[in-house]
Each structure stands twice: as structure tokens, then as C-alpha cells.
Amino acid sequence: MKKLKTLLQYKYLYYIILSFSLLYCVFYINFIDIKTSNSKYVKGIVIFKNDDGNKLTMHIKNKKKVLVNYYFKNDNEIKKLNLKYGDYIKIIGTKDELKNNSVFNLFNYKKYLYSNRIYSSYTANKIIKIKNNHNLIFDLKNKISERINKCKKTKNYIRTFIIGEKNNINYEIKEEYQKLGISHLFSISGMHIGLISGFILFFLKNTNKIFKYVVVDLILIFFMIITNFSPSVIRTVLIFILLSINKLFKLNIKTNYLILFLLSILLIFNPYFIYNIGFVFSFTICFFLVSFSDSINNYNNYFKKMLYVSFLSFLISIPILINNFYQISLLSVIYNIIYIPFVTFIVFPFGIITFIFPFLDNYFFIVINFLEKMTLYFSKYNIILYFSKQNIFLIIIYYILLYINVYYPSFKKKVLLIVLLFFFYFNNYYCKTNITFIDVSQGDSILYRFSRYWRKNNLSKEE
């Protein structure tokens, strides 16, 4: 046992495992073709459904997950179909071709679906229910969904907080959350899991230590199932389970090593997780904040600590934001300080209470209405910087410099600002002149791209 503990505390073990998992990712993504059926019909269990009135979107699972889109022909059909989680159905339709993005650097829908372990998509012409749900977990999820629907005005937010489905939140509001840099507050994350597990542990504080951690772990596993195994929820729940094992068996493994180990295992399980922005955000910010915990704990004042954590999270997230959204909000640090306590201690708990007592729906709606109006107001005074996609080597340099800045306070803080400005100008000034052919659906376009350096020198020659 002692030898095992010594081995598990050996930090290079986790870097070796991570290196292996990354090499496996590269090999799997580039050389392994995922085979899917070309049949005109698919059978499976409904594990996710979203009805927006005219269109039904489902994930059904048999051997693999399949995305199904079905367009209702009339209102009567909506009521007649009445599908529930766990129902075994047959869909007849046409298989859609999953394509990579035709314009470089834009959202890759195919890889996004692969990151959610969805490998094929169908447009259904007919849906046949073969048999009703007989699974206990899906039965509980159906009851949860039915209870959420009783909260007529706030069900979209409660659905987000309880089962992780945020599709029905107003699109414009979601965009404003993203622009302010606070959209992470509306995805189930460590904050929500921490509150849930903290409450259960407090409730079971007088029970046996092993018993209470087993109870919490089982509840969190159930929570992971009903949220349809969202990558950020998987990370949060599994890291809590690993930490509880680490604590109960006194393994004394550092938390950041456990994060690396879990990251490696999940990447081996699904290499396409690396294309899921929630997964990348979750692990990157979690790893760096844990690594910087000593620096964070130097602040005893709650508000100073929150400001510091918010600022660090902002710095950590910059490369991810740039390479996915091509913009960052300079005021997101301030907005997070305002929104994190409000959502953590008011919105989220009030949403859980409203789920339990649906008659509070109107009161929770007042809070949600205030939240949305506050967001629309702040969005008028947001400061956004726009960037082009960055090279992976620049991102590595950025994180090395960030690490040095935090661990060596004497190091000049201006270096991060210099790197940030370098990100801003690199592609515009120093990039090579190139010609790109772009597929824009209606036809092809040709993009001639000249660096500022080229324009400056050639224009001066012409003059």
C-alpha cells in the first residue's frame, strides 16, 4: 500500500499519462474513421429532447448516440406524439451529412457533435413509439421535467440549473451573457456542484465520514446522468469523487495531479472532447486556479480574493476566448464580481427553491427579469477587443508567462500586457501574404490577405 501511495504521489506519472493521452488524441482524430450506418431508419432510447414549438430535436441512443430533427406538420401532432425520456422509438427519414466547417476558423459543427459522442444526424419524416419508458432513472428525469414545466415563467432558467438544458433561454440574452463574459454562470459547473455537495455534507455532518461521502457521490452521479453527461458536469462530479477518495484513503495526491489524471482519462475515453469549449474552459481554469491556490490564499479579505480570482480567471481564459469567439470583454472581471455572488447566492438557490415550490414562480420571475434587464443595461457599456485566431505556440508562451507572473511577483507585470498586444497585432501586421478560397454556400469567394508590413513597404515604393 505504501508503494502504491508513493507511486500515486509521483508528479511525473501524471505528466506521462497526459502526454500519452494527447498523442492518442492526435492519432485517433487524424487516423481513425468513425463508421456509422446508412440505414433510412434508426431505433433507440430518447435521452434528450427539446421542443421549440415547430421543431423537435432529440438525441436517441442505441449503440451510439444519434441526433434527430423532426419538423411538426401541425399542432395536433405535437400533442399526439408526447415523447418522454426513456421511450424506445423508431425514426424513419434521411441521414444528414456531417460536414466540417467550409470557412476556416469558424465553428465546426461536426467536431462539436463528435465531442458530445454524436456521430450521425437524421431528419425524420416519421416517428414511431415502440414502447414507453420503463427505466427508473429516466422516470425520475421525466418527473423532474414535468415539475419544471409547472413553473411557466421561469422554466427555461430552472431547466438550465437542474438538468443543464439552456437551449430555451432567449438567444439574444444568451449572446449578451457571452459578451459580458458571464455565460459560464449558466452552465452547471463547480459552483453549482459545490453548493449541492456542501449542503448535503452539512445535512449529514453527524454521520459516518465514509457514509456521507458515498451518499454525496451517488447523488452527484445521478445528477451527472440527468444532465446527459455534459462535459463540464463530468469534470466537476468526477473530480469531486476523486477528491473524496483521496481524502478518505489519505492518499495525499495533489489536486492538480488529480485534474491531470482525470483529463487524461476523459481524453482517452473521447478524444473529441478537446473540441468542446465547455470541457476546455472547465479544465484549464480549474487546473490553473488550483495551481495558483497559494497565491489566492494570500488574500484574507473576501472581496479582494474574489477580485483576484476573477482577474486570474479572465487571464486564464483569454487564449480560449480569442480562438473561439475572437473577442474578449475588458470589463468581464468587474461583471463577474457583480454577477457571481448574485447568481450563486440568489438566482441559483431561488431557482432550486422554485423547483420545489412552483407557486414561487412569479417571485422568481421578478429576479430573472431584473437579471436580464441588468445584463442589457451593462451590455451598453461593455468594452470589447477583437482578435484573430492565434498560433498554438503563442498560446503556450502566454501560459508560461502567466505562470511566471503569478509565481514570481517580482517579475514585471507589464509582460502580460505586451503579450496581449502582441496577440492583437501579430496576425494583422506580421502574417504572410496569402490567397484563400472560401466556400460561402452560394458559391466560392477568393480572399486576398496582405499583412500591414507588406502594405506599408509596397505602398511606400509605389509613392
N, C-alpha and C positions, 0 to 999 in steps of 0.2 A: 504493500500500500504506500509506503514511504517513497519507493522508487517511482511509482506512478505519479504521486504528488509532485516529486522533483521534476519529472518529465513535463507535467502539465504547467509547471511554473517557468519552464524554459521558453523565453520570449521568441527565440529564433524558430521554434517549432511552428508558431502561428504565421510567421512570415513565409516559411517554406510551404505551408499548406495554402496560403493565399496565392503565392506565385504559381503553384500547381493549378489552382482553380482558374486563374486568369489565363494561363496557357491553354487549359481545357476549353475555356470560353472562346478564345480565338480560333482554336481548331474546330470546335463544334459549329460556330456561326458561319465559318468560311467553307467548311468541307462536308458538313452533314446536311443532307436534304431531308426535309420533313415530308413524309408521304401521307397523303390524305385520299379519301375515297372520292370518286367522281359520280357516285350514285345520285339519282334525282330525288331520293328520299333519305331521311335521317330519323332514327329513333333515339330517344334519350330522356333524361330526367331534367325538369326545369329547375335550374339552380339560381337564376337571376331573371327578373322581368321588369320592364319599365314601359308603362303605357302613357303616352303623351296626348291621347285623345284620338289621333288619326293613325298612329303607328305604334306597333308593339315590337319592342326589342327584347330578345331573350338570349340567355346562354343556356344551352342544354348539354348534358354530359352523358356519354355512354363510355366508350374507351377514351375519347378525347373530347375536349370542350369545343362546341360549335356555336358561332354567332348566328342568330336567326333574326331577320327583319320581316315583319308582316304588316301590310297596309290594310286597315279595315275598310270594308266596302260600304258599310252603313253603321248607324248607331246600335241597331239591334244585334249586330254581330258581336259588338263589344260585350254586351251583357250575356249573350248566349255562350260565348267561349269560356269565360270565367275560369281562367287557368290559375293554379296556385303553385307555390313552391313544392317540389317533390312529385308533381304529377308526371306520369310517364306518357309521352306524346310521340306522334309521328308527324313529320312535316314533309310535304311534297312541294318541290319548287326547283329553282335553278341555282346552281352553285356560282358564287361570285368569285372572280379572280382577285386575289390579294396582291396588290402591286406596291412596289417601293415608290417613294416619292419621285416624281418625274422632274421636279425642280430642286436643285441641290440646296442643302441646308434647311429645307422645310420639313414639317412634321412627317414622319414615316409611319403611316397607319399600320402597315403590315408588321413592322417590328414592335409597335405598341401592342397589337393583338397577340403576337408571339410572347411578349413579356407577361401577358396575362394567361398564357398557356392556351390560347385560342388559335387554332391552326387552319380553320376553314370557316367560310361565311356563306350563308344561303339567303336568298329572297324567297320566302314561302308563298305559294299560291293557295295552299290548303293546310290547315292544322287539324289533326285528329287526336282527340284524347283517348288513349288506350286504357289507362286505369288511373284512379285517384291516388294521391299521396298516402303512404302507409308508414312513413318514416317519422320517428318521434322528434328528431331534431328539426326536420322540415315542418312538422306540425307546430312546433313551438315558434318557428320563424313566421309561419302563417298567422298565428295568433298575435305575435308582436306587430306584424304588418297591419292586421285588422285594427289593432288598438291605436296604432299611429294614425290611421285614416280617420279615427274619431276626432282627431284634432284638425279640424277643417282648415283653419287659417295658417297654422304653423307646421303642418305635417312635413313639409319639404325640409325644414331645418331639423326637426326631430328625427326624420329618416336618416339624415346625414350623420347625426350624433349617435344614433342607436345602431343602425346596420350599415353605415358607411356609404349610402347611396345619395350622392349630391347632384344627380342629373337634373332634378326638377327645380333646383334653385334658379331664379331668374338669371338668364345668361349675361345680361348687362351688369347686374350686381356682381356676379362671379368675376367678370372681367375687371371691375373696379377693385375687388379684393386682391386680385392678382397684381394690378398696377401699384397698389399701396404696399405690396409685399407681405400681406397677411393671410393669403389663401390657405396656408398650412394650418391655420387655426380651425378650418372647417373640414379637415381630413382627420380621421381618427389616428392619433399619434401617441407619443409617450405621455403627453399632458393628460389625455383622457384616460389612458390605461393606468397612469399614476394615481389619478383621483379615484378610479374604481377600485384598484387594488388597495390603496390606502384606506378607503372606507371599510372594505371587507376585513382587512387586518385589524383595524381599530375595533370593529364589531366582535372579532374573535380573539381579542387580546388576552383573555383569561384562559384560552385553550392551549393545548399542546402545540409547540412550535411546528413540528412536522405536520400535524393535522391541519393547522391553519394555512400553511403554505401549499399543501396538497389541494385544499378547498379552493384557494385563490387560483392556482394553476389550472384546475379543472374548469372553473368559471371563465377564465381568460381563453382557454382552448375553445370552449363553446362560443365565446364572443368572436373568436377568430373565424369559426365556421360560419356563423350567421352574417359576418361581414364579407363572406365569399372569398376569404383568403387574400384580402388586399395586401400588397407587398409591404406597405408601411405598418400595417397591423401585425403581419407575420413577424417582422423585425422586432416590434415592440413587445409582443407577447413572448416570443421565444427568448429574447434577451432577459426578460423578467424571470422566465423559468430557469435559464442557465444561471442567473444570479442567485436564485433561491437554492439551487443545487450546490452552487459554490459556497453559499453561506451555511447550509445545513451540514454538509460534509467537510467543512473547514478546509477547502482545497487551496484557498488563498491565491487564486488566479486573478490577475489584474483585469479590471473591467474592459479596458481597451483590447486586451488579448481575446476576451470572450467575444467582443464585437467582430474582430477579425476572423475568428473561428466560424461564427455564425454566417458572416458574409461569404466566406469560402464555401461553406456547405450549401447555402442557398444558390450560389452561382453554379455549383456543380449540378444541383437539382434542376435549375432552369437558367442556362447561360444568357437568355434574352432578358433577364431581369435588369441587365446592365443598361437597357434602353428605356427602362421605366423611371421617369423623373422622380416620382414619389420614393422609389427604392433608393435612388442615388442621393437625393436630398436627405432622406432619413438616416442612412448610414454615414454619410460624410459629416453632417452636422453633429450627429451623436458621437462619432469617433473623436472628432476634434474637441468638442466640449468636454468629454471625459478626459482627454489628454491634457486639457488646459484647466482641469479642476483645481489644481493647487493655486493657479493664478486667480481663478474665480473666487476661491475661498478666502483670499486676502481681503475681500470687501465684506465687512460685517453689516453695513447698512443695507437693508432690503432693496431700496430704490437704486442705490449705487450698483449693487450686484446685478439687478435687473437690467440697468442701462448697459453695464459691461457685457453681460451675456447677450443682450440684443445686438450690441455692436459687433461682438465676436461672430455671432450667427450670420450677421449681414456680410462680414468679410469672408467667412467660410463659403457662403452661398453665391458670391459674385461670379466665379467662373461658370457655375451651373446655370445661373440665370442668363448670363451672356450667351452661352452656347445653346440655350433652348428658347429663350424669349427675345434675345438681342437687345435687352434693355434692363436697367436697374433703377429703382426709385431711391434717390438720395435721402429721402425723409422716412424710409421704411423703419429705420431704427427708432425714431420718435413714435411712429404709428404703432409699432409693436409694443412699446412701453404703455401706450394707451389701451390697445386692444387686448393684449394678453391677459391682464387682470380682469378686464370686463367680460371677456369670453370665458375665461377659466372659472371665475368665481360667481358670475351672474348668469350669462347666457347658457352655458353647458349644464350647470346644475338645475336651472329653471326648466330647461328642455326635458331633463330626466324626470323632474317632478311633474311636469305637464303630461308626460307619457303615462305616469302612474295615475294622475288625477286629471283626465281630459277636460273637466269643467274649467280648468285654469287657462284654457286655450286663448281666450280673449285677452287675458292679462299678459301672457307670454307674447302675444302678437304685438302688444304695445312696446315691449322690449325689442322685438325683432324690427319693428317699424323704426324705432329710434336708431338701432344699429345701422340699418340701411340708409336712413337719411343722413346720419353722421358720416357714413362712407362716401356718399355722393357729395357731401359738403367738402370733405377733406380732399377728394379727387380733383377739385378745382384748384387746389393749392399744392399739387404734387410737383416735384421736380424730377424729371426722367432724363437719364442719359442713354443714348443709343449706341450700340456697338455692333461690330461684325463678328462672325464666328472666329474663335481663337484656336491656335495650334495647341496640341496636347502638351508639347514641350514648354510652351509659355505657361500653361496651367500648372505644370509640375513645379516650375520655377516660382510661380506665385505662392503655392502652398509651402514650399521650402522657406521662402522669405517670411511668410506669415508665422510659421513655426518658430523661426529665429526671433522675430519681433516679440512674440509672447514670452518665450523662454529667456530671452536676453534683453531686459528692459533698457540697458544702456545703448543698445543698437538703435540707430536713428529711425524714428517712426516715419520719417518722410519717404523712406524707401518704398513703402506700400503705395503711397500716392503716386510715386514715379512709375511704378509697375502698372497701376490703374490707368494712368495717362498713356503709358506705352501700349496697353491693350486698345485704347481708344484710337490711337493714330497708326498703329502698326499696319493693318490691312489697307488703310487709305493711302498711306504715304510710301511704304516700302514694298508693297506687294508687286509681284511681277506683272507685266502687261500680259493679258490673256484674252482668248476668244472662247466663249461658251455657247453651245447650242442648247436651248431650253424648250422643253415640251410644255406648252401652255394650253393643252386640251384642244383648242380650236385650230391649232397649227404649231409651227415651230418659230422660235424667235432666236436672234443672234445677239448676244451681249458682248460688246467690246469694252474691256475694263482696263483703264490706264492708271498707273499709280500717280500720285501727286508729284513724286520725284520725276517721273518721265515727263509729265505735262510741263512742269516748271522748266526743265532743261530744253525741251523741244520747242516750247513757245518762245523762250528767250533766243534760241537760234534763229527762229523764223523772223523775229523782230529785227 
